[in-house]
């Protein structure tokens, strides 16, 4: 590889690392805020920070063969997770004044991670479909584990467009590069697309169709009990 090729590879690697670390940081912030709201202690906050910020990336790295995963092999991921936890621990009253801080940080982390995950998968020679799905997995993994640990139904399973937003952001990044779009253009646009779709879905309550369930009222239940008693 010539010098120009080496410089280009270094720029791309640095660009992806910045996206990955920034996504780790903002997701870790959302994990710390959720931990404080559920009254976890200092250790619990740091654990939830690390898990939220890195579970998706660890899953991606294991699936593409990047062993050991960067989250446990590079000190920077642990450092930014701890930094996020300390910021929230000591400045939670200030952060809590923001409008829906968990939602905002979660949307930002989702956008950054879906792009970084897709790009890393491509770098490890995954196909376009696999890279898109791994980008989505990177985006939704940490939030799912966070919600499970605080005993909530994962956001991805119950709320406005979440996995779909990550899927579209990752798909734009992959397809854009396949069509010749530079990474430094495709990645930010893909991340912005994911974040915008997620926030718009929350604002206007866009969601996928739900199964129709007949709602039972107390009057209906009492009426059915009455008929059962009469038949006897």
C-alpha positions in Angstrom: 0.0 0.0 0.0 1.4 3.4 -1.0 1.7 6.4 1.3 -1.5 7.9 0.0 -3.3 4.6 0.7 -1.8 4.5 4.2 -2.9 8.0 5.0 -6.4 7.4 3.7 -6.7 4.2 5.8 -5.5 6.1 8.9 -8.1 8.8 8.4 -10.9 6.2 7.9 -9.8 4.3 11.0 -9.7 7.5 13.1 -13.1 8.6 11.8 -14.7 5.3 12.8 -13.0 5.3 16.2 -14.3 8.8 16.9 -17.9 7.7 16.0 -17.5 4.5 18.1 -16.2 6.3 21.2 -18.7 9.1 21.0 -21.5 6.6 20.7 -20.1 4.7 23.7 -20.0 8.0 25.7 -23.5 9.1 25.0 -25.0 5.7 25.4 -23.1 5.4 28.7 -24.7 8.7 29.8 -28.1 7.3 29.1 -27.3 4.2 31.1 -26.0 6.3 34.0 -29.2 8.4 34.0 -31.4 5.3 34.0 -29.3 3.9 36.9 -29.7 7.0 39.0 -33.5 7.1 38.3 -33.7 3.5 39.5 -31.7 4.4 42.6 -28.6 2.2 41.9 -25.5 2.8 43.9 -22.2 4.1 42.6 -21.0 0.7 41.5 -24.3 0.0 39.8 -24.1 3.2 37.9 -20.7 2.4 36.5 -21.8 -1.2 35.6 -24.9 0.1 33.8 -22.7 2.7 32.0 -20.3 0.2 30.7 -23.0 -2.3 29.7 -25.1 0.3 27.9 -22.2 1.8 26.1 -20.5 -1.4 25.0 -22.9 -4.4 24.8 -23.8 -3.7 21.2 -20.2 -3.2 20.1 -19.2 -6.4 21.9 -21.9 -8.4 20.2 -20.8 -6.9 16.8 -17.2 -7.7 17.4 -17.8 -11.3 18.4 -20.0 -11.8 15.3 -17.4 -10.4 12.8 -14.4 -12.2 14.5 -12.8 -9.1 16.0 -11.6 -10.9 19.1 -11.1 -9.8 21.8 -13.8 -7.1 21.5 -12.5 -3.5 21.4 -14.6 -2.6 24.5 -12.5 -4.9 26.7 -9.3 -4.7 24.7 -8.9 -1.0 24.5 -8.7 1.2 27.6 -10.5 4.1 25.9 -13.9 2.4 25.9 -13.7 1.7 29.6 -12.4 5.2 30.3 -15.2 7.0 28.4 -17.8 4.8 30.1 -16.4 5.6 33.6 -16.2 9.3 32.6 -19.9 9.3 31.7 -20.8 7.6 34.9 -18.9 10.1 37.0 -20.4 13.1 35.2 -23.9 11.9 35.8 -23.1 10.8 39.4 -21.9 14.3 40.4 -24.0 16.4 38.1 -27.3 14.6 37.8 -29.4 17.6 39.0 -28.0 19.7 36.2 -28.4 17.0 33.5 -31.9 16.2 34.7 -33.0 19.7 33.9 -32.7 18.8 30.2 -35.8 17.8 28.3 -35.9 14.0 28.4 -32.1 13.5 28.7 -32.2 9.7 28.4 -34.2 10.0 25.2 -31.8 12.5 23.7 -28.6 10.6 24.6 -30.2 7.4 23.5 -31.1 8.8 20.1 -27.6 10.2 19.6 -26.0 6.9 20.6 -28.3 5.0 18.3 -27.3 7.1 15.3 -23.6 7.0 16.0 -23.5 3.3 16.8 -25.5 2.1 13.8 -23.1 3.9 11.5 -19.9 2.8 13.3 -21.1 -0.8 13.5 -22.0 -1.0 9.8 -18.6 0.5 8.8 -16.6 -1.8 11.1 -18.5 -4.8 9.7 -17.6 -3.7 6.2 -14.0 -3.3 7.2 -14.1 -7.0 8.3 -15.4 -8.0 4.9 -19.0 -8.5 5.8 -21.5 -8.3 3.0 -23.9 -5.3 2.6 -26.9 -7.1 4.2 -24.8 -8.5 7.1 -23.1 -5.1 7.7 -26.5 -3.3 7.8 -27.9 -5.8 10.3 -24.7 -5.6 12.4 -25.0 -1.8 12.4 -28.5 -2.1 13.7 -27.4 -4.7 16.3 -24.6 -2.3 17.5 -27.1 0.4 17.9 -29.8 -1.4 19.8 -27.8 -3.9 21.9 -26.7 -1.6 24.7 -30.1 -0.1 25.3 -31.7 -3.6 25.4 -29.3 -4.8 28.0 -29.8 -1.6 30.0 -33.6 -2.0 30.1 -33.4 -5.6 31.1 -31.0 -4.9 34.0 -33.4 -2.2 35.4 -36.4 -4.6 34.8 -38.1 -2.7 32.0 -39.4 -4.0 28.7 -36.6 -3.1 26.2 -37.4 0.1 24.3 -36.8 -1.6 21.0 -39.7 -3.9 21.6 -42.4 -1.4 22.8 -41.9 2.1 21.7 -41.8 4.4 18.6 -39.5 3.5 15.7 -36.2 2.5 17.2 -34.6 -0.6 15.5 -36.1 0.7 12.2 -34.3 4.0 12.6 -31.0 2.2 13.3 -31.6 -0.1 10.3 -32.2 2.8 7.9 -29.2 4.7 9.2 -26.9 1.7 8.8 -28.4 0.9 5.3 -27.8 4.4 4.1 -24.2 4.2 5.2 -23.6 0.9 3.5 -25.5 1.7 0.3 -23.9 5.1 0.1 -20.4 3.7 0.2 -21.3 1.0 -2.3 -22.4 3.8 -4.7 -19.1 5.6 -4.3 -20.0 8.1 -1.5 -17.0 9.0 0.7 -17.2 7.6 4.3 -16.9 11.1 5.8 -20.1 12.0 4.0 -22.1 8.7 4.2 -21.5 8.2 7.9 -22.6 11.6 9.2 -25.7 11.6 6.9 -26.6 8.0 8.0 -26.3 8.9 11.7 -28.3 12.1 11.2 -31.0 10.2 9.4 -31.3 7.7 12.2 -31.3 10.4 14.9 -33.9 12.5 13.1 -36.2 9.6 12.4 -36.0 8.4 16.0 -36.8 11.9 17.4 -39.6 12.5 14.9 -41.1 9.1 15.7 -41.1 10.1 19.4 -42.5 13.6 18.7 -45.3 12.4 16.4 -45.7 8.9 18.0 -44.9 7.0 14.8 -44.7 3.3 15.4 -45.1 -0.1 13.7 -48.5 -1.7 13.6 -49.7 -3.4 16.8 -51.7 -6.6 17.1 -55.3 -6.0 17.8 -56.3 -7.0 21.3 -59.9 -6.9 22.5 -59.9 -4.8 25.7 -61.9 -6.3 28.5 -63.7 -4.1 31.0 -64.8 -4.9 34.5 -68.4 -4.7 33.4 -67.8 -7.3 30.7 -66.0 -9.6 33.2 -68.9 -9.3 35.7 -71.4 -10.0 33.0 -69.6 -13.1 31.9 -69.4 -14.3 35.5 -73.1 -13.8 35.9 -73.9 -15.9 32.8 -71.6 -18.6 34.0 -73.4 -18.7 37.4 -76.8 -18.8 35.7 -75.9 -21.7 33.5 -74.9 -23.7 36.5 
